[in-house]
Amino acid sequence: MDRDQLRAAQAPLKDKYRTDPAAATLTLRASGDLGEGVTCSVDTGRALVQAGLHPATGGTGLAVCSGDMLLQALVACAGVTLSAVATSLGIVVRSGNLVAEGDLDFRGTLGVSKDAPVGFREIRLKLSLDTDATEAEKAKLLELTERYCVVYQTLARGPALRASYSERASD
């Protein structure tokens, strides 16, 4: 997709959202079913992914770890956002690689230490690009990728989060 195609695809949406802000609010949804052992099958819309315990918490490594999936979601979102921003700005990126790393102390999730946090302490997103862009253009590309990447911003600002419970009928 080139710059003109991207703008043509987004222009009517931007106009619609300016005139009807409520139309821009959508609820995205993910669902999963508990599986055998300690697993949960998540429907990605393209494939069924079986998530399970990370080997550092007793898993076999045969099922994907949800912590890895979180980092993968960040890489995917940042990669798509970066590509869209580069296209919009007319910056040619011949190729690129994104890596997300996160530091976890598994004592927290295993209940070994109440002082150890449950969850990532730090997440780092690293971008490596093959481009002739100037340093200023690369800085702008990074700034706008951070600003417009949904997963990045969600992790950075920590939205309200709540869990609820309901009864499920027996099959």
TAZIMO-V16008 format. One line per field, one symbol per residue. ss: DSSP state (a for helix, b for strand, c for the rest). psi: psi as a letter, one per 40 degrees, with the letter a starting at -180 (. if undefined). burial: + if it has 24 or more other ideal C-beta (glycine too) atoms within 12 Angstrom, else -. Layout:
ss=???
psi=???
burial=???
//
This chain:
ss=ccaaaaaaaaaaaaaaaaacaaaaccccccbbbbccccbbbbbccccbbbbbccaaaccccccbbaaaaaaaaaaaaaaaaaaaaaaaacccbbbbbbbbbbbbcaaaaccccccccccbbbbbbbbbbbbcccaaaaaaaaaaaaaacaaaaaaaacccccccccccccc
psi=hidddddddddddddddddgddeehihiiiiihhaiagihhhheedihhhiaiideeeieediihdddddddddddddddddddddddefhhhdiihhhhiihihedddefdheehihihdihhhhhhihieiidddddddddddddehdddddddegihhiiiiiihii.
burial=---------------------------------------+-+------++++++--+-+---+++++++++++++-+++++++++++++-+-+--+-+-+-+-+-+-------------+--+-+-+-+---+----+--++-+++-++-++--+----------------
//
